[in-house]
Amino acid sequence: VVLFGVGGVGRNVTYLLNARPGFRIVAAHSRNAALTGKDLGELAGTGPSGVKITRDRAAALAVAADVVIIATTSFLKDVYDDICSAVSAGLNVICTAEELAFPWAVDEGLANELDRLARQHQVTVLGAGLNPGFIFDALALTAAGATWNVERIAVRRVVNLSKFSATVLRRLGLGFAASEFAQLVAEGRIHGHIGFPQSMRIVANKLQVRIDRIDCRIEPLMASRVYEMPHLTVRENHSAGFVQRYAAMVDGERWFEAELIGHADPELAGFPRSDTIDILGAAPIHIEIRPGCDPQLSSTAVIANSLRRVIESAPGLVTVANLPPATPTFTLPLTLR
Ligand SMILES: NC(=O)c1ccc[n+]([C@@H]2O[C@H](COP(=O)([O-])OP(=O)(O)OC[C@H]3O[C@@H](n4cnc5c(N)ncnc54)[C@H](OP(=O)(O)O)[C@@H]3O)[C@@H](O)[C@H]2O)c1
């Protein structure tokens, strides 16, 4: 495995794969100059690994490997070049960028070009993670397998955001005064969670439903106290979280609704963590996961558990709906850091 990006996800994947016989990270690339020359294992807490982090992407790709994990940013246009370089080097790709979970919705031309390039080089490109990439697409589709028909889908996630990096937290919308929050949303600089449109389109595409449009609203949850997170402190009267609602419209009706509450400490703010999926129809299904999937641990799991299925998949740009489920292979006993 070659790693692009050694932030939260990159380090967690390193830690998990260290306990997985059969998998080995052989090179790591980061744009961050402060990390150049550092030992990946030491950074990830597994002890010296002999893999030195490099800024030189081509050098990382020159090491023999099967697959690149790209865990850098959320947007298709920002990961496109990295994906193309990995594919052109003959490597499969798993990328955590939320927009890559269903990139045709973002830029059909770029998505088609990635598909063409992947087929040309006989490799597979997958956008994967927890959300999008598992809970509200792969898992929802699996659950739909036990229903007669799907009239409507409603999902809800309450998530603790405290362990994300400052970059991710600011992009999500934490740490802003109310007026600043509204302005940055209007300017497209606060995005809240990115990825519900991708999950919705993965599900709709698989169920052969045509979504007309997806509406989105986001509001801040203001702090009435100070919240100290490892990478960001939120002051009183600043956003410590947000409520985001999506509705995918089909024939003028809300067909897929999603609500996300993300917070620095959701329990303290009165929102117990959970993930729920309701598939409504003649034989409805209700799934509730309590407490909800941990954003860091479960995302890491989905990525590591996708390595085999990506390597074994037919070539092309695929979504999680095209692949068998992500499954872990034998793993040595692990303690969480
Ligand atoms: N689908 C999912 O469920 C899921 C799950 C987890 C994460 N994600 C997404 O995956 C991305 C990585 O997550 P993370 O928690 O590891 O983030 P992180 O802790 O912020 O680490 C990201 C790393 O990538 C680097 N980076 C950022 N933008 C880059 C760019 N445009 N080109 C090259 N390198 C770049 C950063 O370098 P600097 O230090 O120089 O900034 C940092 O080292 C985030 O965008 C996150 O939203 C998705």
The ligand as a Gaussian input file, in Angstrom:
#p B3LYP/6-31G(d) Opt

LIG

0 1
 N      -15.928000       9.457000       3.318000
 C      -15.691000       9.501000       4.615000
 O      -16.451000       8.954000       5.407000
 C      -14.473000      10.177000       5.156000
 C      -13.962000       9.733000       6.363000
 C      -12.815000      10.351000       6.881000
 C      -12.234000      11.425000       6.196000
 N      -12.791000      11.842000       5.022000
 C      -12.164000      12.960000       4.311000
 O      -10.848000      12.585000       3.973000
 C       -9.978000      13.707000       4.060000
 C       -8.792000      13.362000       4.971000
 O       -9.273000      13.188000       6.292000
 P       -8.305000      13.357000       7.553000
 O       -9.167000      13.250000       8.772000
 O       -7.132000      12.459000       7.425000
 O       -7.839000      14.878000       7.346000
 P       -6.590000      15.597000       7.997000
 O       -6.305000      15.036000       9.348000
 O       -6.838000      17.060000       7.853000
 O       -5.345000      15.182000       7.075000
 C       -5.298000      15.486000       5.703000
 C       -3.861000      15.437000       5.244000
 O       -3.835000      15.652000       3.826000
 C       -3.117000      16.834000       3.513000
 N       -3.854000      17.616000       2.512000
 C       -4.924000      18.423000       2.691000
 N       -5.333000      18.942000       1.531000
 C       -4.491000      18.464000       0.579000
 C       -4.400000      18.631000      -0.812000
 N       -5.256000      19.417000      -1.475000
 N       -3.404000      17.969000      -1.469000
 C       -2.522000      17.187000      -0.800000
 N       -2.568000      17.000000       0.530000
 C       -3.545000      17.630000       1.209000
 C       -2.964000      17.614000       4.810000
 O       -1.724000      18.274000       4.721000
 P       -1.445000      19.648000       5.493000
 O       -0.980000      19.198000       6.847000
 O       -0.384000      20.274000       4.663000
 O       -2.740000      20.428000       5.510000
 C       -2.978000      16.507000       5.872000
 O       -1.697000      15.964000       6.070000
 C      -10.820000      14.868000       4.597000
 O      -11.186000      15.714000       3.537000
 C      -12.030000      14.183000       5.197000
 O      -13.184000      14.998000       5.118000
 C      -13.875000      11.243000       4.486000

